[in-house]
Amino acid sequence: MDSIIVRGGRPLSGQIPIAGAKNACLTLMPATLLSEEPLTLTNAPRLSDIKTMTLLLQSLGAEVSSMQGGKVLALSSHGLNGARADYDIVRKMRASNLVLGPLLARLGEAVVSLPGGCAIGARPMDIHIDALTALGAEIELRDGYLHAKAPGGLKGALVPLRFASVGATENVLMAATLAKGTTVIENAAREPEIVDLADCLRRMGAQIEGDGTSRIEVQGVDRLGGATHRVVTDRIELGTYMLAPVIAGGEVECLGGRIALVEAFVAKLRLTGVEVTETATGLTVRRSGELTRAVDVVTEPFPGFPTDLQAQMMAMLCTAEGTSLLEERIFENRFMHAPELMRMGAEIEVHGGQARVTGVPRLKGAPVMATDLRASVSLILAGLAAEGQTQVNRVYHLDRGYEHVEDKLRAVGADIERVPGS
Ligand code: UD1
């Protein structure tokens, strides 16, 4: 498996282009299953998770081809040949469960393996199951697979979600576009990726209102057509690269960034002494003084502070002045980066869902292990300012969510390279 080697201590300067959102693309791609007509996605990120979703859709009989080096995806589901999402593909990526809603709506049945994905918690499927059951689906768990059927077709209903799950909102939103009558999703997730999905579905002919709020109303239609849609900017990649000059020093412009995508994150950054300026082309970021200050962070569903930026924020707070308290409220096991950061000299105490980080003047490079997608990149960020060399091993998770991380950071002056594994 490849490793990334970072030698710390170089201030950064220049521009980093931010790709289209992985998490948006992973729900836009299965939306093709809802229609016989082609769907074209532009600004797609080039990531291994996108390849996994491509394989999954192809296994169902959809056609997926990539153009312009993977930036454009042409999808078509006119001839589906199955409704079974196999364990071999699903175990690689939890987002595979996003074929469940569309398959049920289009074919009246779906057999989907229970997912795998990052080892950051139990991540059950109960909210998805309850939501689709409310639309009239019958769902059973057998042999590790969810067997779902809607013999008489799905019917619009009131669907209150116990928790504003992103994936469950996406699954039920897609399913409801072809259900008979009106569906109201209450306590819906409000993430920008949901709004992006709703925009794309509307282009395909769906009738949706209220996305971006906690109450989404969908008027079912008989069929959906084709569309071309540009994937929204990746707010997690954006937040990650915004932290690079904060940790390493210097100034970087993240191209394509907008404050509206990362408002809660920017508010916290400003409290630590970081200047963030919106430009015509993106967001410029730099530290206002030599040091940043500690700040407390609680992860929450959007518009709160995103759990997917918690590890990267922790890497930054390791060298901020004072003690920060980080509270993880979305996933129960998401501090696996803490012991790795401690190997670099960070002072962190973890108690259940809380981590107390006391800033030290400087981290020291060390060999560390990447445990999940966001943890991997937090270790690279930490390495940017650490003394000496940091070697991040087992970086395969990284390629699931960040395209060419070493090229993007090298282009703004970081001393970073990838060492191919055996
Ligand atoms: C999505 C994102 C992921 C992000 C997460 C939270 C994608 C592909 N992934 O994941 O990067 O970290 O949102 O912002 O978009 N839960 C249940 N039962 C369910 C579903 C979820 O208990 O049926 C729990 C989960 O265990 C977790 C919490 O709800 O603790 C949040 O999960 P959810 O919002 O569903 O996250 P994902 O859609 O899996």
Residues whose N, C-alpha, C, O or C-beta is under 5 A from the ligand:
A	BS01	UD1	N23 L26 A95 A122 R123 P124 M125 D126 I127 H128 A164 S165 V166 G167 A168 T307 D308 I330 F331
